[in-house]
Structures are given as structure tokens and as C-alpha cells.
Amino acid sequence: MGKDGKNAVRVTTTLTKEQYGRLGKIAERNGVKVAWLVRRAVETFLVEHVEGGQVPLTLK
């Protein structure tokens, strides 16, 4: 994502309070924002699963 935001799309999601709290602790320890962690997690998922083949999701 560019710093000017021109190559970006805003996405809204809902996390549990526990998930957000855990992410907050990780972010604080590493000196980053929760949003940065989420972007990294999405990028990692795309590289490891989508570009590499079938997505291993269990749907109920």
C-alpha cells in the first residue's frame, strides 16, 4: 500500500474483544498498529494459500 493511500481500499471487519486485545498486545510489543498486523496477516495468507493453490478453509 502506498503512503498516499491511492493504491488502497478500506475494508471493515469485526473481531472479538479477545482477538483485538491479543492483536493489541502483539502490536504494542512490536511498535506497530493493529491495522499493520492485519495487513501483514492478509498478505501472508495470500502468498501462502491463494497463490500457492487451494485455500484450506473449513466451512460450516
N, C-alpha and C positions, 0 to 999 in steps of 0.2 A: 504494500500500500504506500502510495506516495504521501509525503508530508503535507501536501496541499489538499489531500482528500479527493482529488479529481478522479482517481482511479479506485474509488471505494463505493461500497453500498452498505447502508446501515441495516443490520439485522437485529430483531428483538426476540429474546427468548426468556423463559422463566426457569430459574434454578430454585432448588430448595434452600432454606436458610442454612442448612448444614453444608451443602455444596458450596454456596457462596462464601461461607465462613472459612471453609477449608482452602478455597482458592485465595481468599484474602490473606490468610496466613502464609501461604506459599509466595504470593506476590510481595508481601511485606519483607519476608526473609531475603528475597532476591532483588529488591529495589525496583520493582516494576508494578504496573497497574494490572488489575484483574482482566481488563479488556485485552491487554497484551498477551496474557496467558491463554485466553480463549482463542485469539487469532493464531497463536503458535500451535495449539491443540488441533485446530481445524486444518492448518497446513500439514501437520504431521499425519493426520488421518488421511488427507487427500493423497499424500505421497505414498504412504504405506499400503493403503487399501484400494482406493479408487483407481489410481494409475497402475497399480500392480495387479489388478484383477478384481475378482468378486468381493463385494463388501460383506464381511462377516457379521450380519445383524440378525438377532433373534427377534422376530416379530410375533407378538401375542395376539 
